[in-house]
Amino acid sequence: MLRSINRRFCLLLLPLLWGLALLAPPSPLSAGQADPDGPVVQLLATAYPVGEVLHYEVTWLGLKAGHLTLEVKQLVAEEQLFAIDVTARTVGLLGALYPVHDEFRVVVQGEQRLPGSYRANQRQGQRLTIRDTMYDQQHGRIVYQRDLDEPRSFEVDGPVHNEFSAFYVTRVMPLALEREVVIPAFADGGRHLVRVAVERLEELNSILGRREVMRVRPRLTFAGLYEKVGDPVIWLTNDRYRVPLLIRGRIAIGSLTATLSHYQGPLLDD
C-alpha cells in the first residue's frame, strides 16, 4: 500500500495536483468551447513574482509525507526569461521506505510565460532518471527525451504549457466566480484545453493570517492514468498576489494535502 501511496505522492509533487489534469488523457473538446485565455499582465509582477519562494508540507491521512519548494528566478536581467525551480522529497515513514528527491527546472519566457525547456532530475532511492523536454512554441514542435533513449518528437497546433508553467499561469488568469478560464496544455502526446473554474469564495487560516481565498478547481471529466479519485482543489488568496495557500487531491485511500508553511514574496511588503 505504501508503494502505491508513494506513487500518488509523486504525482502531487510534480504538478501541485494541477498535473493530474495535464498528465492524464483529457476528453475531446466539444464544439463551441472557448479559446485559451491569456494572463492578466498587471498580475505578473505580484502573482508570478521573481524571487517568490513557496514551501509546502505535504500530508497523507494526517501524517507527514513530504516537502515541496518552488521558486521563480529571473535568468537574464531586463529580459522576459525566467526559471521555475522545484524540489520535492518524501519524509517520515514514506521517505524511509521509498525515498524520493526530485529536482525540476522549467524555463519560461515572454508575457505568456510559455515554457521553452524543462528538465526533471528524479531520484528514487539509488535510481536517477533524467527527463528533458524542449518546446518550440513558434513552430509547434515538442521534443522529449528520457535518459539516453531516442528523443521523441510531437507536433501541436498552438502554444502549450507543461504542469509547472500551467500551475503558475493559473494564478495570473482572469479568475472570477461564474467564469471558467481555459489553459492549453501538452499531455498524452497532444495539445488539450483544460477548463479551470472558481467554485466559491471562502476564508482560510494560514501562515499569512486569515485570508479570503478563491476555491479553484480544474474541471476533469476523466479518470486518468493514475487512478485519480475526484478533482484537485487549489485555494488562492483573493487578491493581486494569488498565493496558493492549500492544495488537496483525493486518492484511492484518503487524500494528499499540501499546506503552505513558508512564503517569501511581495505580499509581505504590502
Protein Blocks (a to p, Z undefined) as FASTA:
>chain_A
ZZmmmmmmmmmmmnnomlmmmmpccddddehiacdddddfklmmmmmcghiacdddddee
hiafbdcddddddfbghiacdddddddddehjllmmmccddddddddedjkopafbdcdd
ddehjbccdddddddfknopacddehjbccdddddfbdcddfklmmmmmmmpccdehiac
dddddeehiacddddddfbdcddddfkopadddddddddfbebjnopgcjaddddddbfk
opafbdcdddfehcaddddfbdcdfklmZZ
